[in-house]
């Protein structure tokens, strides 16, 4: 996919915070799904600017978040990245 060349994301859930593998896997699934559904605005801007972007998202909480909270936080992360990158370029 051409979008993979412009933007890459690393999603981690460290064993330090989520001891059980089943919880780490669930956390990563939640983060991936929230990212997949909300990446389009940032992806378009990166594609138009012909830049590359590498993002790392980590769950650093001992409490397993639900999907609603996960999606809210991923949206905040992506909008924050968008503001920082495109305010610098203008």
Sine and cosine of phi, psi and omega as CSV:
sin_phi,cos_phi,sin_psi,cos_psi,sin_omega,cos_omega
0.00,0.00,0.64,-0.76,-0.02,-1.00
-0.94,0.33,-0.48,0.88,0.00,-1.00
-0.92,0.39,-0.45,0.89,0.02,-1.00
-0.91,0.40,-0.45,0.90,-0.01,-1.00
-0.96,0.28,-0.48,0.88,-0.06,-1.00
-1.00,-0.01,-0.47,0.88,-0.13,-0.99
-0.57,-0.82,0.78,-0.63,0.05,-1.00
-0.79,-0.62,0.54,-0.84,0.00,-1.00
-0.75,-0.66,0.65,-0.76,0.06,-1.00
-0.90,-0.43,0.82,-0.57,-0.02,-1.00
-0.88,-0.47,0.82,-0.57,-0.03,-1.00
-0.74,-0.67,0.48,-0.88,0.11,-0.99
-0.70,-0.71,1.00,-0.07,-0.12,-0.99
-0.90,0.44,0.54,-0.84,0.04,-1.00
-0.89,0.45,-0.41,0.91,0.01,-1.00
-0.86,0.50,-0.58,0.81,-0.05,-1.00
-0.99,-0.17,-0.60,0.80,0.01,-1.00
-0.89,-0.46,0.98,-0.20,-0.12,-0.99
-0.93,0.37,-0.62,0.78,-0.07,-1.00
-1.00,0.05,0.69,-0.72,0.00,-1.00
-0.86,0.51,-0.61,0.79,-0.01,-1.00
-0.88,0.47,-0.59,0.81,0.04,-1.00
-0.96,0.29,-0.62,0.78,0.05,-1.00
-0.90,0.44,-0.69,0.73,0.02,-1.00
-0.90,0.44,-0.66,0.75,0.02,-1.00
-0.90,0.44,-0.68,0.73,0.01,-1.00
-0.88,0.48,-0.69,0.72,0.01,-1.00
-0.92,0.40,-0.62,0.79,0.06,-1.00
-0.89,0.46,-0.69,0.72,0.03,-1.00
-0.88,0.48,-0.71,0.70,-0.01,-1.00
-0.91,0.42,-0.69,0.73,0.02,-1.00
-0.88,0.47,-0.68,0.73,-0.02,-1.00
-0.92,0.39,-0.69,0.73,0.03,-1.00
-0.89,0.46,-0.65,0.76,0.03,-1.00
-0.91,0.42,-0.73,0.69,-0.03,-1.00
-0.84,0.54,-0.64,0.77,-0.06,-1.00
-0.98,0.19,-0.29,0.96,-0.12,-0.99
-0.85,-0.53,0.15,0.99,-0.09,-1.00
-0.99,0.10,-0.22,0.97,-0.24,-0.97
-0.89,0.46,-0.67,0.74,-0.02,-1.00
-0.89,0.46,-0.75,0.66,0.00,-1.00
-0.91,0.42,-0.64,0.77,-0.01,-1.00
-0.88,0.48,-0.68,0.73,0.02,-1.00
-0.89,0.45,-0.69,0.72,-0.01,-1.00
-0.91,0.42,-0.64,0.77,0.03,-1.00
-0.91,0.41,-0.67,0.74,0.00,-1.00
-0.88,0.47,-0.68,0.73,-0.01,-1.00
-0.93,0.36,-0.49,0.87,-0.02,-1.00
-1.00,0.02,-0.06,1.00,-0.03,-1.00
0.79,0.62,0.66,0.75,0.07,-1.00
-0.94,-0.33,0.13,-0.99,0.12,-0.99
-0.90,-0.44,0.55,-0.84,0.00,-1.00
-0.68,-0.73,0.76,-0.65,0.06,-1.00
-0.87,-0.49,0.84,-0.55,-0.07,-1.00
-0.87,-0.50,0.62,-0.79,0.12,-0.99
-0.84,-0.55,0.80,-0.60,0.03,-1.00
-0.86,-0.51,0.82,-0.57,-0.04,-1.00
-0.81,-0.58,0.63,-0.78,0.11,-0.99
-1.00,0.00,0.92,-0.38,-0.01,-1.00
-0.88,-0.47,0.89,0.45,0.01,-1.00
-0.54,-0.84,0.62,-0.78,0.06,-1.00
-0.99,0.14,-0.22,0.98,0.02,-1.00
-1.00,-0.06,0.77,-0.63,0.02,-1.00
-0.97,0.25,0.89,-0.46,-0.01,-1.00
-0.97,0.23,0.40,-0.91,0.12,-0.99
-1.00,0.05,0.11,-0.99,-0.09,-1.00
-0.90,0.43,-0.63,0.78,-0.05,-1.00
-0.86,0.50,-0.73,0.68,0.02,-1.00
-0.91,0.41,-0.67,0.74,0.02,-1.00
-0.86,0.51,-0.73,0.68,-0.01,-1.00
-0.90,0.44,-0.65,0.76,0.03,-1.00
-0.87,0.50,-0.71,0.71,-0.02,-1.00
-0.93,0.36,-0.63,0.77,0.03,-1.00
-0.90,0.43,-0.65,0.76,0.06,-1.00
-0.87,0.50,-0.68,0.73,0.03,-1.00
-0.88,0.47,-0.68,0.73,0.01,-1.00
-0.88,0.48,-0.76,0.65,-0.04,-1.00
-0.91,0.42,-0.65,0.76,0.02,-1.00
-0.93,0.36,-0.57,0.82,0.06,-1.00
-0.90,0.43,-0.70,0.72,0.04,-1.00
-0.88,0.48,-0.71,0.71,-0.01,-1.00
-0.86,0.51,-0.72,0.69,0.00,-1.00
-0.89,0.46,-0.71,0.70,-0.05,-1.00
-0.91,0.42,-0.71,0.71,-0.05,-1.00
-0.93,0.36,-0.74,0.68,-0.13,-0.99
-1.00,0.06,-0.22,0.98,0.16,-0.99
-0.98,0.18,-0.51,0.86,0.05,-1.00
-0.94,0.34,-0.61,0.80,-0.06,-1.00
-0.97,0.26,-0.39,0.92,-0.04,-1.00
-1.00,-0.06,0.00,0.00,0.00,0.00
